[in-house]
Amino acid sequence: MSRRALILVMVFLGALLTGNIVILGIWLPIWKNRAANVESANRTIVSSPATPSEPTNHTSVAPAGTATPSSDLVLERQFTSSSGSLQIKYSRDRKTKIRRITVEDAHRPGVTTVLCESKQPAWALVSPDDQWIAVNQRHAAGGGVRLYRRGGTSSVQYDPVEGTGPQNSQLQEMIWQTYLRAMKADPGTPRRGATIDAIGWENDSRKLDVSVVFLSTPQNPDVPEPWRCTYDVASKQIEPAPDQPAPTEVADNSANEQTSEQSNEVGENVQNSETANAEENEFPGERFPATRLDELTVPDVNESSLSDITYAINEMFARHGAEFKDKKVTKQFEQFSWYKPRPGPSLDEIQAEFSDLEKQNLKVLGRCRDAKLAAAKHKSRPVRGQSVHEESVGEKVMRGIRAWQDAGGPMPPHP
């Protein structure tokens, strides 16, 4: 090859190398940044609603723009509204123990807003038309319901309704006074140890079913029966349930004293147990609520028996409506009102519905179960190289005599 041709080849390769450097080092990053900007512009993240006018020491609604992702935030569970348009997610910070309820558009993942945050138990009920959300919140003296109404053009923007809240709100006072009139009690009876909870929406999404419930404690297990009513969100009227006593303006002094004493007794001891009661009532009769509420560890689980570990695993699937092939397992959970088997989904599909915390706990439980099964199988096998001892006739006779003596029988006479 001539010297001139060699120079031309070198110039061509140098130009090609320079072009690659320009493309990879300058043009490609600019193109990626533009693509990222377009993608972020197409995603609309709705900020949290404004802080309500009646904040409490235990419950707060996150102000706009403060919701930030945290590595310590664990998804405990989630459910879809009856319309299929909203996802309600329950999370808890493992360090601060603060619970968070978020609303997400089921058709547009990522479009979400923080509904409320609380250190005490809280749970949400969505109306059939998705226009209203009732959030039950607990505090040391009892609890109450806060109403949220959809606002703006966003599918997940909900604003707290003025005059509602878990403590000392206009709605709570209205329901409490209606209850006292129905029970013929003194209007000045304090609401200590009683919670006012939303228990369901009517099909027209206009009426909310509410109950007045006294929280029992180990020291005071006997409390008044729950009293139910409906609250019309449009007319703001309260109507007792058909099978409940109706309000009356005539007061009975004996009933006043009895109701007041019951309220005061419950209120003195409710602070230590209201959190446990609220979480346990969600699945009455549940044996292992820790599998959905706490992060399990291998040392802790290893202290449990193999039968308890197996039951805990089955209970996790039962909470999500798994249908068991083993009739004995099915019979174990049929006694609980919350067990609603769903024919069709496989166990793998059910497991996919678990929260992140449940999935992690299932791995820990499965690992401990497999280890215990392997240990039990190993003990039942003879050691390699060691012959299996066969019991002789004399040994069988002596074993029978010892068993007879241990059972209280007389020793046979010596020959």
C-alpha positions as CSV (number, residue, x, y, z in Angstrom):
1,M,0.0,0.0,0.0
2,S,1.3,3.4,-0.9
3,R,2.1,6.0,1.7
4,R,-0.8,8.2,0.4
5,A,-3.3,5.5,0.7
6,L,-2.2,4.7,4.2
7,I,-2.6,8.4,5.2
8,L,-6.1,8.4,3.8
9,V,-7.1,5.3,5.7
10,M,-5.8,6.8,9.0
11,V,-7.6,10.1,8.4
12,F,-10.9,8.1,7.7
13,L,-10.5,6.1,10.9
14,G,-9.7,9.2,12.9
15,A,-12.8,10.9,11.6
16,L,-15.0,7.9,12.4
17,L,-13.6,7.7,16.0
18,T,-14.2,11.4,16.5
19,G,-17.8,11.0,15.3
20,N,-18.5,8.2,17.7
21,I,-17.1,10.2,20.6
22,V,-19.4,13.2,19.7
23,I,-22.4,10.9,19.5
24,L,-21.8,9.0,22.7
25,G,-20.5,11.9,24.8
26,I,-22.7,14.9,23.7
27,W,-25.7,14.0,21.6
28,L,-26.8,10.8,23.4
29,P,-27.1,12.5,26.9
30,I,-29.0,15.4,25.4
31,W,-31.5,13.0,23.8
32,K,-32.0,11.0,27.0
33,N,-32.7,14.2,29.0
34,R,-35.3,15.3,26.4
35,A,-37.0,11.9,26.6
36,A,-37.0,12.0,30.4
37,N,-38.6,15.4,30.4
38,V,-41.3,14.3,28.0
39,E,-42.1,11.3,30.1
40,S,-42.3,13.3,33.3
41,A,-44.5,15.8,31.7
42,N,-46.9,13.1,30.7
43,R,-47.2,11.8,34.3
44,T,-49.4,13.9,36.6
45,I,-48.7,13.4,40.3
46,V,-51.4,15.0,42.4
47,S,-50.2,16.5,45.7
48,S,-51.7,15.7,49.1
49,P,-54.8,17.6,50.3
50,A,-54.4,20.6,52.5
51,T,-54.1,20.2,56.3
52,P,-57.6,20.2,57.8
53,S,-58.8,22.9,60.1
54,E,-59.0,20.5,63.1
55,P,-55.7,18.7,63.5
56,T,-55.1,16.5,66.5
57,N,-52.0,15.4,68.3
58,H,-52.2,11.9,66.9
59,T,-53.5,12.4,63.4
60,S,-52.4,14.7,60.6
61,V,-53.1,15.1,56.9
62,A,-49.9,15.6,54.9
63,P,-49.6,19.1,53.4
64,A,-49.2,19.5,49.7
65,G,-45.8,18.5,48.4
66,T,-44.5,16.8,51.5
67,A,-45.1,13.2,50.5
68,T,-41.6,11.8,49.9
69,P,-40.7,8.1,49.3
70,S,-39.0,6.4,52.2
71,S,-37.1,3.2,52.3
72,D,-38.6,2.5,55.7
73,L,-42.2,2.7,54.4
74,V,-43.7,-0.8,54.2
75,L,-46.9,-1.6,52.3
76,E,-49.1,-3.6,54.7
77,R,-52.2,-4.2,52.6
78,Q,-54.3,-2.7,49.9
79,F,-57.8,-3.0,48.4
80,T,-59.7,-1.8,45.4
81,S,-62.9,0.2,45.6
82,S,-66.2,-1.3,44.5
83,S,-66.1,0.7,41.3
84,G,-62.6,-0.7,40.5
85,S,-61.2,2.8,39.9
86,L,-59.3,3.4,43.2
87,Q,-56.6,1.6,45.1
88,I,-56.5,2.3,48.8
89,K,-53.0,1.4,50.2
90,Y,-52.0,1.1,53.9
91,S,-48.4,1.6,54.7
92,R,-46.4,2.0,57.9
93,D,-43.0,3.5,58.6
94,R,-40.9,0.8,60.4
95,K,-39.0,3.5,62.4
96,T,-41.6,6.0,63.3
97,K,-44.5,3.6,63.3
98,I,-46.6,6.2,61.5
99,R,-49.4,4.7,59.4
100,R,-50.2,6.2,56.0
101,I,-53.3,5.8,53.9
102,T,-52.9,6.7,50.2
103,V,-55.3,6.8,47.3
104,E,-54.1,5.7,43.8
105,D,-55.8,5.7,40.5
106,A,-56.2,2.0,39.6
107,H,-56.1,2.8,35.9
108,R,-53.0,5.1,36.1
109,P,-50.5,3.8,38.6
110,G,-48.4,6.6,40.0
111,V,-51.3,9.1,40.2
112,T,-51.6,9.1,44.0
113,T,-52.2,11.2,47.0
114,V,-51.7,10.8,50.7
115,L,-55.1,10.8,52.4
116,C,-54.0,10.8,56.0
117,E,-51.1,9.9,58.4
118,S,-51.6,8.7,62.0
119,K,-49.7,6.9,64.8
120,Q,-53.0,5.3,65.8
121,P,-55.1,2.7,63.8
122,A,-57.0,4.2,60.8
123,W,-58.9,2.6,58.0
124,A,-60.9,3.9,55.0
125,L,-64.3,3.1,53.4
126,V,-65.0,4.3,49.9
127,S,-68.5,5.1,48.7
128,P,-69.8,3.1,45.7
129,D,-69.5,6.2,43.4
130,D,-66.0,7.1,44.7
131,Q,-67.2,10.6,45.6
132,W,-66.7,10.1,49.4
133,I,-64.2,8.4,51.6
134,A,-64.8,7.9,55.4
135,V,-61.7,7.4,57.5
136,N,-62.0,5.9,60.9
137,Q,-59.3,7.1,63.3
138,R,-58.5,6.1,66.8
139,H,-57.0,8.0,69.7
140,A,-56.5,7.4,73.5
141,A,-60.1,8.4,74.5
142,G,-61.9,6.6,71.8
143,G,-62.1,7.7,68.1
144,G,-64.2,9.0,65.3
145,V,-64.8,9.3,61.6
146,R,-63.5,11.9,59.2
147,L,-65.2,12.5,55.9
148,Y,-63.4,13.3,52.6
149,R,-65.0,14.5,49.4
150,R,-63.6,14.3,45.9
151,G,-62.6,17.8,44.7
152,G,-61.1,19.3,41.6
153,T,-60.6,17.5,38.3
154,S,-58.3,14.8,39.6
155,S,-59.5,11.3,40.3
156,V,-57.5,11.1,43.5
157,Q,-57.9,14.6,45.0
158,Y,-60.0,14.4,48.2
159,D,-60.6,17.3,50.5
160,P,-61.5,16.9,54.2
161,V,-65.0,17.9,55.0
162,E,-65.2,20.7,57.5
163,G,-66.8,19.8,60.8
164,T,-65.7,16.1,60.7
165,G,-62.9,14.5,62.5
166,P,-62.0,11.9,65.1
167,Q,-62.2,14.2,68.1
168,N,-64.4,17.1,69.2
169,S,-66.0,17.7,65.8
170,Q,-69.5,18.8,64.9
171,L,-70.3,15.4,63.3
172,Q,-69.1,13.4,66.4
173,E,-71.1,15.7,68.7
174,M,-74.3,15.3,66.7
175,I,-74.1,11.5,66.7
176,W,-73.2,11.4,70.3
177,Q,-76.1,13.6,71.4
178,T,-78.5,11.5,69.3
179,Y,-77.2,8.4,71.0
180,L,-77.7,9.9,74.5
181,R,-81.2,10.9,73.7
182,A,-82.0,7.4,72.4
183,M,-80.6,5.9,75.6
184,K,-82.4,8.5,77.7
185,A,-79.1,9.6,79.2
186,D,-77.8,12.9,80.5
187,P,-76.8,15.2,77.6
188,G,-73.7,16.1,79.5
189,T,-72.4,12.5,79.7
190,P,-68.7,12.5,78.5
191,R,-67.7,10.4,75.5
192,R,-64.8,8.6,77.1
193,G,-63.9,5.2,75.9
194,A,-66.5,5.4,73.0
195,T,-65.6,5.5,69.4
196,I,-67.9,6.6,66.5
197,D,-67.0,4.5,63.5
198,A,-68.2,4.3,59.9
199,I,-69.2,0.8,59.1
200,G,-70.4,1.0,55.5
201,W,-72.0,3.1,52.7
202,E,-75.5,2.7,51.3
203,N,-75.8,1.9,47.6
204,D,-76.8,5.4,46.7
205,S,-73.5,6.8,48.2
206,R,-75.6,9.3,50.1
207,K,-76.0,7.6,53.5
208,L,-73.2,6.4,55.7
209,D,-73.8,3.7,58.3
210,V,-72.3,4.7,61.6
211,S,-72.0,2.9,65.0
212,V,-71.3,4.1,68.5
213,V,-69.1,1.4,70.1
214,F,-67.6,1.3,73.6
215,L,-64.1,-0.2,73.6
216,S,-63.8,-3.1,76.1
217,T,-60.7,-3.7,78.1
218,P,-59.5,-6.8,80.2
219,Q,-60.4,-4.8,83.3
220,N,-63.9,-3.8,82.0
221,P,-65.1,-6.4,79.5
222,D,-68.8,-5.5,80.0
223,V,-69.7,-2.5,78.0
224,P,-73.0,-1.2,76.4
225,E,-74.2,-2.7,73.2
226,P,-73.2,-0.9,70.0
227,W,-75.8,1.6,68.7
228,R,-76.2,2.1,64.9
229,C,-77.5,5.0,62.8
230,T,-77.2,6.5,59.3
231,Y,-75.8,9.9,58.4
232,D,-77.0,11.6,55.3
233,V,-74.0,13.4,53.8
234,A,-76.3,15.7,51.7
235,S,-79.0,16.7,54.3
236,K,-76.7,16.2,57.3
237,Q,-79.5,14.4,59.1
238,I,-79.0,11.4,61.5
239,E,-81.5,8.5,61.6
240,P,-81.3,5.6,64.0
241,A,-81.2,2.1,62.5
242,P,-84.6,0.4,62.4
243,D,-83.8,-2.0,65.2
244,Q,-82.2,0.7,67.4
245,P,-83.9,2.9,70.1
246,A,-85.1,6.2,68.7
247,P,-84.1,9.5,70.3
248,T,-86.5,11.1,72.9
249,E,-86.4,14.3,74.8
250,V,-87.6,12.7,78.0
251,A,-84.7,11.9,80.4
252,D,-84.5,9.1,83.0
253,N,-82.2,9.9,85.9
254,S,-81.5,6.2,86.6
255,A,-80.4,5.6,83.0
256,N,-78.3,8.8,83.2
257,E,-76.3,7.5,86.1
258,Q,-75.8,4.0,84.7
259,T,-74.6,5.3,81.3
260,S,-72.3,7.8,82.9
261,E,-70.8,5.2,85.2
262,Q,-70.2,2.8,82.3
263,S,-68.6,5.5,80.2
264,N,-66.2,6.6,83.0
265,E,-65.2,3.0,83.8
266,V,-64.3,2.3,80.2
267,G,-62.5,5.5,79.7
268,E,-60.1,4.9,82.6
269,N,-58.5,1.8,81.1
270,V,-59.0,2.2,77.3
271,Q,-55.6,3.9,76.6
272,N,-53.6,0.7,76.9
273,S,-55.7,-1.5,74.7
274,E,-57.5,0.5,72.1
275,T,-54.8,0.0,69.5
276,A,-54.9,-3.8,69.9
277,N,-58.7,-3.9,69.8
278,A,-58.9,-1.9,66.6
279,E,-56.5,-4.1,64.7
280,E,-57.8,-7.4,66.1
281,N,-61.5,-6.5,65.3
282,E,-60.6,-6.4,61.6
283,F,-60.2,-10.2,61.6
284,P,-62.0,-11.6,64.7
285,G,-60.5,-14.9,65.9
286,E,-57.3,-14.3,64.0
287,R,-54.4,-16.2,65.7
288,F,-51.4,-14.6,64.1
289,P,-52.1,-10.9,63.2
290,A,-48.3,-10.3,63.4
291,T,-48.0,-11.8,59.9
292,R,-49.7,-8.8,58.4
293,L,-48.6,-6.1,61.0
294,D,-45.0,-6.7,62.0
295,E,-41.8,-7.8,60.3
296,L,-41.0,-11.3,61.4
297,T,-37.5,-12.6,62.0
298,V,-36.1,-16.2,61.8
299,P,-35.1,-16.4,65.5
300,D,-38.6,-15.4,66.6
301,V,-40.4,-17.8,64.2
302,N,-38.1,-20.7,65.2
303,E,-39.5,-20.5,68.7
304,S,-42.9,-21.5,67.4
305,S,-43.9,-25.1,66.7
306,L,-44.2,-26.6,63.3
307,S,-48.0,-26.8,63.6
308,D,-48.2,-23.1,64.5
309,I,-46.0,-22.1,61.6
310,T,-48.1,-24.1,59.2
311,Y,-51.3,-22.5,60.6
312,A,-49.9,-19.0,60.3
313,I,-49.1,-19.6,56.6
314,N,-52.6,-21.0,55.9
315,E,-54.1,-18.0,57.8
316,M,-52.3,-15.6,55.5
317,F,-53.8,-17.2,52.5
318,A,-57.2,-17.5,54.2
319,R,-57.3,-13.7,54.8
320,H,-57.0,-13.2,51.0
321,G,-59.8,-15.7,50.3
322,A,-57.7,-18.7,49.2
323,E,-59.6,-21.9,48.5
324,F,-57.9,-24.9,50.2
325,K,-57.9,-28.4,48.8
326,D,-57.5,-29.9,52.2
327,K,-61.0,-30.0,53.8
328,K,-59.5,-30.0,57.3
329,V,-57.8,-26.6,56.6
330,T,-61.0,-25.2,55.1
331,K,-62.9,-26.3,58.2
332,Q,-60.4,-24.4,60.4
333,F,-61.3,-21.1,58.8
334,E,-65.0,-21.5,57.9
335,Q,-65.9,-20.5,61.5
336,F,-64.6,-17.0,60.8
337,S,-66.8,-14.4,59.2
338,W,-63.9,-12.8,57.3
339,Y,-63.0,-16.0,55.5
340,K,-64.6,-15.7,52.1
341,P,-63.1,-18.4,49.7
342,R,-62.8,-17.3,46.1
343,P,-63.0,-20.2,43.6
344,G,-60.7,-19.8,40.7
345,P,-57.5,-18.0,41.7
346,S,-54.5,-20.3,42.4
347,L,-52.3,-20.0,45.5
348,D,-49.7,-18.3,43.4
349,E,-52.2,-15.7,42.2
350,I,-53.4,-15.2,45.8
351,Q,-49.8,-14.7,46.9
352,A,-49.3,-12.0,44.3
353,E,-52.0,-10.0,46.1
354,F,-50.0,-10.1,49.4
355,S,-48.5,-6.8,50.7
356,D,-44.7,-6.4,50.6
357,L,-44.7,-7.1,54.4
358,E,-46.7,-10.2,54.0
359,K,-44.5,-11.5,51.2
360,Q,-41.4,-11.0,53.3
361,N,-43.0,-12.7,56.3
362,L,-44.2,-15.6,54.1
363,K,-40.5,-16.2,53.1
364,V,-39.4,-16.3,56.7
365,L,-42.2,-18.6,57.7
366,G,-41.6,-20.9,54.8
367,R,-37.8,-21.0,55.6
368,C,-38.5,-22.0,59.2
369,R,-41.1,-24.5,58.3
370,D,-38.8,-26.3,55.8
371,A,-36.0,-26.3,58.3
372,K,-38.2,-27.9,61.0
373,L,-39.5,-30.5,58.5
374,A,-35.9,-31.4,57.4
375,A,-34.8,-31.7,61.1
376,A,-37.7,-34.0,61.9
377,K,-37.0,-36.2,58.8
378,H,-33.3,-36.4,59.8
379,K,-34.1,-37.5,63.3
380,S,-36.3,-40.3,62.0
381,R,-33.5,-41.8,59.9
382,P,-30.8,-44.1,61.2
383,V,-27.2,-42.8,61.1
384,R,-25.3,-43.9,58.0
385,G,-23.3,-47.0,58.7
386,Q,-25.2,-47.8,61.9
387,S,-27.4,-50.9,61.8
388,V,-31.0,-50.6,62.9
389,H,-31.5,-52.4,66.2
390,E,-34.4,-54.9,66.2
391,E,-36.1,-55.5,69.5
392,S,-35.8,-59.1,70.8
393,V,-38.7,-61.0,72.4
394,G,-37.3,-60.6,75.9
395,E,-36.9,-56.8,75.4
396,K,-40.5,-56.6,74.2
397,V,-41.6,-58.4,77.3
398,M,-39.6,-56.2,79.6
399,R,-40.9,-53.1,77.8
400,G,-44.4,-54.3,78.4
401,I,-43.8,-54.9,82.1
402,R,-42.3,-51.4,82.5
403,A,-45.3,-49.9,80.7
404,W,-47.6,-51.9,83.0
405,Q,-45.8,-50.6,86.1
406,D,-45.8,-47.0,84.9
407,A,-49.6,-47.3,84.4
408,G,-50.0,-48.3,88.1
409,G,-50.3,-52.1,87.7
410,P,-48.7,-54.4,90.3
411,M,-45.4,-56.0,89.6
412,P,-45.5,-59.7,88.7
413,P,-44.2,-62.1,91.4
414,H,-40.6,-63.4,91.1
415,P,-40.3,-67.1,90.2
